Amino acid sequence: MKWDEFFVTGEPMIYGAMVSIVLVSIAIVVGLTYFKKWGYLWREWLTTVDHKRIGIMYIIAALIMLFRGGVDGLLMRGQLAMPENGLLDGQHYNEIFTTHGVIMILFMAMPFVIGLMNVVIPLQIGARDVAFPRLNAVSFWLFFAGAMLFNISFVIGGSPDAGWTAYFPLASIEFSPTVGNNYYAIALQISGIGTLMTGINFIATILKMRAPGMTLMKMPMFTWSVLITNVIIVFAFPVLTIALALMTFDRLFGSQFFTMANGGMDMLWANLFWVWGHPEVYIVILPAFGIYSEIISTFSRKNLYGYKSMVYSMVVISLLSFIVWAHHFYTMGHGVMVNGVFSITTMAIAVPTGVKIFNWLFTLRKGKIEFTTPMLYSLAFIPIFTIGGVTGVMLAMASADYQYHNTMFLVAHFHYVLIPGTVFAVIAGFYYWFPKLFGFRLNERQGKAAFWTIAISFNVTFMPLFFLGLKGMTRRMYTYSESTGFGPLNLIASIGAVGLAIGFIMLVYNIYWSFRYAPRDTTGDPWNARTLEWSTHSPIPEYNFAIVPEVHELDPFWEAKKTGKSLFKGQYEEIHMPNNSGQPFILGMIFLFFGFFMVFSWWIPTIIAGVGIVIMLAVRSFERDHGHHISVKEITKTEAKLRGEGV
């Protein structure tokens, strides 16, 4: 292989990206060396098995990916801002919209949700950690390896270019001979294995590690949403694993699973992808429903209306999510019966979703509403998501979908579902739980300014796409003539995209400003909240709870504050905690190199890396690591310090 085939060349923006990657890498190394932080980085972060720190690393990675995917979105909007624009050529545009979709869904939305899940769930159920702390660290580093492998594709070898769905034959070696779609197949496989481990881990955590007295129907709604989400993960992700394995065989070893000849079937990929892909939508949206439930209840100063119906509706949504996948290809040759069945099941999903909307509205009714930044995102979600839901019902009608299919109407629909349904939620959850992690709130004035900028810019960006789709503009169209009349609406959408970028920059500035200037919270409960995570100190000690709480009702912390009863009964006892380990990080890095060598079909280093993976697994199998114990004396000292005694 020649160097000009290994490195992506010929694009000024790519050269700029290469230079920026090198400069940022040098700056990080110099900074860590100058401030003597290498040891701290290794001890406290790279080797941690603490669910809170792992959650923070997921969230940091998600924020970085938000801006990486956002740059792709801005480039697309820049290209479409005017007719016959030359900012991007067709190939570069194909690569950009492919990476934008994959990064935003799998490497931004998923890790942000999993990050909040890691931080909050053990605290909400009164546990000291997740069921398998070491496995939790492995999950993160596999996700990280997959994300890094996917992201280096745009400077080494070339990005995938067959869309985020990677439909065959577009993703086949005949139509995509570069290594771009090898990156897609292998990076998503590595990351997906980590996500599957997370699903198993959190199901075990929620079912087996709840505080005494916390029955399933006394769990917080966010915990319920996470339990159901992880059940979906465990059933859906193996399908993606198999599909990506078959894709890898087709591309690297010449098999014929998805070819147009020799017994292959390109529609097999579409079916396998969407059997995973549509439940994936609910994997990122159901936890968002849980986040909104917590926030709306807290800032309405009321119990969540219709608790049982909320739980049942999520269970129904999870079941229906597996029997709607064929609505993604109504126009691809199914008969009337098949289209009719999937049309009915797709529309049926609107019913339990509507139940949740009305439950939130009834929770708000006669509540003492406090308009904090998390609450603003939660309130904005309801009308915006409803627009996405109504247009989803329109798309669910198989006959009407022949008009909407593959147009910008569809692009507008799924952004109206996923941005308020996931992005607004994770930002709201980030603001809401931030003081629990760091001991201070983000600045409310700046947070509200960013909210209004993001909410208004979102609608300016995506509302015009509905009308462009109805006028006939297809998705994936990288240029258009002036005579189409698409120009003015595209220009408005592109202006809105710039506004979105400004809003997210304001969010990041708020984090920086608040770290420097925000007043510190010493109560551990800055929102006057309801659930167990707010009953411990901020910042949270390693062991979460010095004494495991006892639960007797829903919203136990709220009830304890009202009645004056203590959640924590008994005396301090020695606490057993897991040890940190460098093995998950090392395993993740070996997987990164293993995947990279596979992308380029360099088989000898691939085999060496594969042997390294087996060795790491064997080392763990024979390791005797029983963790460590925190003495009563140390617990007493830590608790006194966190209460501000003797300081």
Salt bridges, closest charged atoms under 4 A:
GLU11 OE2 - HIS92 ND1 3.41
GLU44 OE1 - ARG53 NH2 3.39
ASP50 OD1 - LYS52 NZ 3.01
ASP72 OD2 - ARG68 NH1 2.77
GLU370 OE1 - ARG301 NH2 2.62
ASP401 OD2 - HIS405 ND1 3.66
ASP525 OD2 - LYS561 NZ 2.78
GLU542 OE2 - HIS628 NE2 3.17
GLU550 OE1 - HIS552 NE2 3.97
ASP555 OD2 - ARG530 NE 2.87
GLU559 OE2 - LYS562 NZ 3.79
GLU623 OE1 - ARG134 NH1 3.20
GLU623 OE1 - ARG620 NH1 2.97
ASP625 OD2 - ARG134 NH2 2.99
GLU639 OE1 - HIS537 NE2 2.71
GLU645 OE2 - ARG643 NE 2.80
